Amino acid sequence: MIVCSHLGRPKGKPDPKYSLAPVAARLGQLLRRPVSFATDTVGRSAHAVVSDLRPGRLVMLENVRFNEGETSKDDARRGAFAEELAALADLYVSDGFGAVHRKHASVYDVALRLPHAAGYLVDAEVAALTHLTASIRRPYVVVLGGAKVEDKFEAIGGLISAADRIVVGGAMAFPFLAAQGRKVGTSLLEPSQVELAAGYLDQAARAGKQIVLPSDVIVATERSASAPHEVVAADAIPEDRMGLDIGPESARSFAASIHGASTVFWAGPMGVFELPAYAEGTRAVASALTGSEAYTVIGGGDTGAAIRALGFPDRVFGYVSTGGGASLEFIQGKTLPGLAVLEDE
């Protein structure tokens, strides 16, 4: 077996901090067998360790994103890298669900060149997320948050038509608050998203859907465990403060919005959960989900990390996805290149 994967965004060239060498070592510990590591993706090292491969042994290639062909938007360049990867193997199994929304060489183009199949994780993800598309039990509530606003913001338009209610916290909330004419101080805010947020609020109003926003926030002068912090109304954020979590009133409101739902999808923490002072909003949402009878799906990435950091085991939720962006695109009904390429077999 030859294992290939990516780590981070090294921009098409080797970067030691994104090396998969520690991953290969950890995989060997988990499997209790040696895992040979290639120090490149398709170069001399890769060919050497693959040629030495024996039945029952594994090889892990270096980070595929160390090659610019992996993420290139040029079909020919991406295809050339895929040809080199495919030449190492006889069959291709796609099991990195978190990347199937990307048209990348190791995700899409290799599958065009080899007999292929979906792995068990990809099958499980599709089965779980189908509950949020083809067979939704209503009321359906979507909870959005996190600091990676750009990754989720464009999804809101599609979710307004699919969900019955959208609850917005974390940095996601600030464009909406600004669209309502509220001052957000030094909080994370991309000005171009304010107009989009205003459009979403109008779209939701016309569709008779509710977008629930924070009524209070916890603010500080900086993102730090030692900075003094306080709870203020969402329309009274001081000019020199940034919002770092939803406040207690918002936490109760968000929990009430989740209560009675039959289906809930949650992507993005409510604040800087890594710092105890700003973790309670995220904890409140997680607690509301565990106390709900709804089918609950956690949208991977930071949300999965947050629930574990706060002591919530995966088993108390309906499903914990490994793909934040991939799961968001799936539940909008978008075509995911890494899934579409597998459908002919």
C-alpha positions in Angstrom: 0.0 0.0 0.0 1.2 3.5 -0.9 -0.3 6.3 1.2 -0.3 9.8 -0.1 -1.8 12.9 1.7 -1.3 16.6 2.2 -0.6 18.8 5.2 -1.2 22.5 5.3 -0.7 24.8 2.4 3.0 24.8 1.5 2.3 26.5 -1.9 3.8 23.9 -4.2 7.3 23.6 -2.8 8.9 21.7 0.1 8.6 23.3 3.6 10.0 21.3 6.5 7.2 22.3 8.9 4.7 20.6 6.6 6.6 17.4 6.2 4.7 14.1 6.6 7.7 12.4 8.2 6.1 12.6 11.8 2.8 11.3 10.3 4.6 8.3 8.9 6.2 7.6 12.2 2.9 7.9 14.0 1.2 5.6 11.5 3.8 3.0 12.1 3.1 3.2 15.9 -0.6 2.8 15.4 -0.2 -0.1 12.9 2.7 -1.7 14.9 4.7 -2.2 11.8 7.3 -0.2 9.9 6.1 2.5 7.4 8.7 3.4 4.8 8.8 7.1 4.1 9.7 8.7 0.7 11.3 12.1 1.1 9.7 13.3 -2.1 6.4 12.6 -3.9 7.3 11.2 -7.4 11.1 11.5 -7.4 14.0 9.2 -6.7 13.1 8.5 -3.1 9.5 7.6 -4.0 10.5 5.2 -6.8 13.2 3.6 -4.5 10.9 2.9 -1.6 8.0 1.8 -3.8 10.3 -0.6 -5.8 11.3 -2.1 -2.5 7.7 -2.6 -1.3 6.7 -6.1 -0.2 3.3 -7.7 0.6 2.0 -6.4 3.9 4.2 -3.3 4.0 3.4 0.4 3.6 5.0 3.4 2.0 4.0 7.0 2.7 5.0 9.6 0.2 6.0 13.1 1.2 3.4 15.9 1.2 1.8 15.9 -2.2 1.4 19.7 -2.0 5.1 20.0 -2.1 4.6 19.6 -5.9 2.9 22.6 -7.6 1.1 20.2 -9.9 -1.1 18.9 -7.0 -3.2 22.1 -6.7 -2.6 23.7 -10.1 -5.6 25.0 -11.9 -3.9 24.2 -15.2 -5.3 20.8 -16.3 -2.1 19.8 -18.1 0.2 20.6 -15.2 -2.0 18.9 -12.7 -2.4 15.9 -15.1 1.3 15.6 -15.6 1.8 15.2 -11.8 -1.1 12.8 -11.6 0.5 10.6 -14.3 3.6 10.4 -12.2 1.6 9.5 -9.1 -0.5 6.9 -11.0 2.6 5.3 -12.4 3.6 4.2 -8.8 0.4 2.2 -8.3 -2.1 -0.3 -9.7 -5.3 0.8 -8.0 -6.5 4.0 -6.4 -8.7 4.2 -3.2 -10.0 7.7 -2.3 -10.5 8.0 1.5 -9.6 11.6 2.2 -13.1 13.1 2.4 -11.8 16.4 3.7 -10.3 17.1 0.2 -13.0 15.7 -2.2 -14.3 19.2 -2.9 -10.9 20.0 -4.4 -10.0 19.3 -8.1 -6.5 18.3 -7.1 -4.2 15.8 -8.8 -4.2 13.2 -6.0 -8.0 13.6 -5.4 -9.4 13.9 -8.9 -6.8 13.3 -11.7 -5.3 10.1 -10.4 -8.8 8.5 -10.3 -9.1 9.2 -14.0 -5.9 7.1 -14.6 -6.4 4.1 -12.4 -9.1 1.6 -11.5 -10.6 3.3 -8.4 -13.0 3.0 -5.5 -14.2 5.0 -2.5 -12.8 4.1 0.9 -14.8 3.2 4.0 -14.5 6.7 5.4 -15.8 8.4 2.2 -18.7 5.9 2.1 -19.6 6.7 5.7 -19.4 10.4 5.2 -21.7 10.3 2.2 -24.2 8.1 4.0 -24.2 10.5 7.1 -24.4 13.7 5.1 -27.2 12.4 2.9 -29.4 12.9 5.9 -28.9 16.6 5.4 -29.9 16.6 1.7 -32.2 13.8 0.4 -34.0 12.9 3.7 -34.0 15.9 6.0 -36.1 15.6 9.2 -37.4 19.0 10.1 -37.1 21.5 11.7 -33.6 21.7 10.3 -31.2 24.1 12.1 -27.7 25.1 10.8 -25.2 26.6 13.3 -22.3 28.5 11.7 -19.2 30.1 13.4 -15.5 30.0 13.4 -12.8 32.4 12.2 -12.5 31.0 8.7 -15.3 33.2 7.5 -14.5 33.1 3.8 -14.7 29.3 3.7 -18.3 29.3 4.9 -19.8 32.7 3.9 -20.7 31.8 0.3 -22.5 28.8 1.6 -25.1 30.8 3.5 -27.2 31.6 0.4 -27.8 28.0 -0.4 -28.4 27.1 3.3 -31.1 29.7 3.7 -33.3 27.8 1.2 -32.4 24.4 2.8 -32.6 25.1 6.5 -35.5 26.3 8.6 -33.2 28.4 10.9 -29.5 29.6 10.7 -27.7 30.4 13.9 -24.6 32.5 13.4 -21.8 33.0 16.0 -18.0 33.4 16.1 -16.4 35.8 13.6 -19.2 34.8 11.1 -21.5 37.1 13.0 -19.7 40.3 12.6 -20.5 41.0 8.9 -24.2 40.5 9.8 -24.0 42.8 12.8 -22.2 45.4 10.7 -24.9 45.0 8.0 -27.5 46.0 10.7 -25.5 49.2 11.3 -23.8 48.0 14.5 -20.2 48.9 15.3 -18.0 45.8 15.8 -14.8 47.5 17.1 -11.6 45.7 16.1 -13.4 42.3 15.6 -12.5 40.1 12.6 -14.3 41.7 9.7 -13.9 41.6 5.9 -15.6 44.8 4.6 -16.7 43.1 1.4 -18.7 40.6 3.3 -21.0 43.3 4.9 -22.9 43.8 1.7 -23.3 40.1 1.2 -24.5 39.7 4.8 -27.2 42.4 4.1 -28.3 40.4 1.1 -28.6 37.2 3.1 -30.6 38.9 5.8 -33.0 40.2 3.0 -33.1 36.8 1.4 -34.0 35.1 4.7 -36.7 37.6 5.4 -38.3 37.1 2.0 -38.1 33.3 2.4 -39.6 33.5 5.9 -36.5 32.0 7.4 -34.7 33.2 10.6 -31.1 34.1 11.0 -30.3 34.2 14.7 -27.4 36.5 15.7 -25.7 37.2 19.0 -27.3 39.7 21.4 -24.2 40.0 23.5 -20.5 39.2 23.1 -17.4 38.9 25.2 -14.8 41.5 24.2 -11.2 42.2 24.9 -8.5 44.5 23.5 -6.5 41.5 22.2 -6.8 37.8 21.6 -5.0 36.8 24.8 -5.6 34.7 27.9 -4.3 37.6 30.1 -6.2 40.5 28.5 -9.1 41.8 30.6 -12.5 40.9 29.1 -16.1 41.8 29.6 -19.6 41.0 28.3 -21.2 43.8 26.3 -24.4 44.1 24.2 -23.8 43.2 20.5 -24.7 46.8 19.6 -22.3 48.3 22.1 -18.8 46.9 21.2 -16.2 49.5 22.2 -14.1 50.8 19.3 -10.9 49.4 20.8 -12.3 45.9 21.6 -12.8 42.7 19.6 -15.5 40.1 20.0 -13.9 36.8 21.1 -17.0 34.7 22.1 -20.7 35.0 22.2 -22.1 36.2 25.6 -24.2 34.2 28.1 -27.5 35.6 26.9 -26.6 34.6 23.3 -25.5 31.2 24.5 -29.0 30.7 26.0 -30.7 32.0 22.9 -28.6 29.7 20.6 -29.4 26.7 22.8 -33.1 27.6 22.6 -32.9 27.8 18.8 -31.5 24.3 18.7 -34.1 22.9 21.1 -36.9 21.2 19.2 -34.9 20.7 16.0 -34.9 17.3 14.3 -31.8 17.9 12.4 -28.8 20.1 13.2 -25.6 20.8 11.2 -22.9 22.7 13.1 -19.7 24.1 11.5 -17.5 26.5 13.4 -16.9 27.3 17.1 -18.6 30.3 18.7 -15.4 31.9 19.9 -11.7 31.4 20.6 -12.4 28.1 22.4 -8.6 27.4 22.9 -8.7 30.1 25.7 -10.9 29.2 28.6 -12.4 32.7 28.9 -13.8 32.4 25.4 -14.9 28.8 25.3 -18.3 28.9 27.0 -20.3 29.8 23.9 -18.9 26.8 22.1 -19.5 24.6 25.1 -23.2 25.8 25.3 -23.8 24.9 21.7 -22.2 21.5 22.1 -24.2 20.8 25.3 -27.4 21.8 23.5 -26.7 19.3 20.8 -25.9 16.5 23.2 -29.2 17.2 25.0 -31.1 17.2 21.8 -33.0 14.3 20.2 -32.1 15.7 16.8 -29.8 14.0 14.3 -26.6 16.1 14.7 -23.7 16.4 12.4 -20.5 18.2 13.3 -18.8 19.8 10.3 -15.2 18.7 10.8 -12.1 20.9 11.1 -12.0 23.4 14.0 -15.5 22.3 15.2 -14.3 18.7 15.7 -11.2 20.0 17.5 -13.3 22.2 19.7 -15.7 19.5 21.0 -12.8 17.2 21.8 -10.8 20.0 23.5 -13.9 20.7 25.6 -14.3 17.1 26.7 -17.2 16.0 24.4 -16.6 12.5 22.9 -17.5 12.0 19.2 -20.1 9.3 20.2 -22.5 11.8 21.8 -23.2 13.4 18.3 -24.9 11.8 15.4 -21.8 12.1 13.2 -18.5 14.0 13.3 -17.4 14.7 9.7 -13.7 15.0 8.9 -14.3 17.6 6.2 -15.4 21.2 7.1 -15.4 22.7 3.6 -16.3 19.4 1.9 -19.3 18.7 4.2 -20.6 22.3 3.6 -20.4 21.9 -0.1 -22.0 18.5 0.0 -25.1 19.6 2.0 -25.6 22.4 -0.5 -25.9 19.9 -3.2 -22.8 21.0 -5.0 -20.8 18.6 -7.2 -17.6 17.5 -5.4 -15.0 16.6 -8.0 -13.4 14.0 -5.8 -16.7 12.2 -5.4 -18.0 12.7 -9.0 -14.9 11.0 -10.4 -15.6 7.9 -8.4 -19.2 7.4 -9.6 -18.5 5.4 -12.7 -17.5 2.3 -10.7 
